[in-house]
Amino acid sequence: GRAFDPDLLVAYPGAEISVMGAEGMVSIVARKQLETAEKPDEMIEELAAGIRPHISIDKTAGLGLVDDVIDPRETRKVLFAALERTKDKKIFRHPRKHGVYPV
């Protein structure tokens, strides 16, 4: 993600930007309701359908959290162009106060 200051951040169509999928979220967050539900599978699908738009790549791209949504067939071309743009990039790293000591 952006926290790591990437030079390029792209995604494929259909990607979900989330720690876990919508169904996994529902099974954790709504566990108690699912335990008492008559049709838990239907409830999971209904609740997951409400979550999916919030973790879709369209929303993520719209918020500017990815640079582009690319066709998977274009991956090689996009990565090559990114590597070409950054081949002379200089990276400054702050010197460490303390090195890593042998154990």
C-alpha positions in Angstrom: 0.0 0.0 0.0 0.8 3.7 0.0 2.4 3.4 3.5 5.4 1.8 1.9 5.9 4.7 -0.6 5.7 2.5 -3.8 6.7 3.9 -7.2 3.8 2.2 -8.8 0.7 0.6 -7.3 -1.6 -1.2 -9.8 -4.3 -3.7 -9.5 -6.3 -6.1 -11.7 -10.0 -5.7 -12.4 -12.0 -7.6 -9.8 -9.3 -7.1 -7.1 -10.6 -6.5 -3.5 -8.5 -4.2 -1.3 -9.1 -5.6 2.2 -7.5 -7.7 4.9 -10.0 -10.5 4.0 -12.9 -11.2 1.7 -16.4 -10.0 2.4 -17.6 -13.5 3.5 -14.7 -13.8 5.9 -15.6 -10.4 7.4 -19.2 -11.3 7.8 -18.5 -14.7 9.4 -16.4 -12.9 12.1 -18.3 -9.7 12.6 -21.8 -11.2 12.5 -21.0 -14.5 14.2 -23.6 -14.2 16.9 -26.4 -13.3 14.5 -25.3 -16.2 12.2 -25.5 -18.7 15.0 -29.2 -17.9 15.5 -30.1 -17.3 11.9 -32.5 -19.7 10.2 -30.6 -19.5 6.9 -27.0 -18.5 7.8 -25.8 -19.0 4.2 -28.3 -16.5 2.8 -27.5 -14.1 5.6 -23.8 -14.3 4.8 -24.4 -13.6 1.2 -26.7 -10.7 1.9 -24.3 -9.0 4.3 -21.3 -9.7 2.1 -23.1 -8.1 -0.8 -23.3 -4.9 1.2 -19.6 -5.0 2.0 -18.3 -5.8 -1.5 -18.8 -2.3 -3.0 -16.7 -0.9 -0.2 -13.7 -3.1 -0.9 -13.9 -3.2 -4.7 -11.1 -2.0 -6.8 -13.4 0.6 -8.5 -13.9 2.4 -5.2 -10.2 2.0 -4.3 -9.1 3.4 -7.6 -11.7 6.2 -7.3 -10.1 7.2 -4.0 -6.7 7.3 -5.6 -5.3 4.4 -3.6 -4.0 2.7 -6.7 -2.4 4.3 -9.7 -4.2 2.3 -12.3 -6.3 -0.8 -12.8 -4.6 -2.9 -15.5 -5.5 -5.8 -17.7 -3.6 -8.8 -16.5 -2.3 -9.4 -20.0 -0.6 -6.0 -19.8 1.3 -6.8 -16.6 4.7 -7.4 -18.2 4.5 -4.2 -20.2 3.4 -2.1 -17.2 6.1 -3.6 -14.9 8.8 -3.1 -17.6 7.8 0.6 -18.0 7.9 1.1 -14.2 11.3 -0.5 -13.9 12.6 1.6 -16.8 11.3 4.8 -15.2 12.9 4.0 -11.9 16.2 2.5 -13.0 18.2 5.6 -12.0 16.2 6.4 -8.9 18.3 7.2 -5.8 17.0 6.1 -2.5 18.0 8.0 0.6 17.8 6.0 3.8 18.5 7.5 7.2 21.5 6.0 8.9 20.6 3.7 11.8 21.4 4.7 15.3 22.3 1.2 16.2 23.3 -1.6 14.0 22.0 -5.1 14.2 24.0 -6.9 16.8 24.9 -10.5 16.4 23.0 -12.8 18.8 
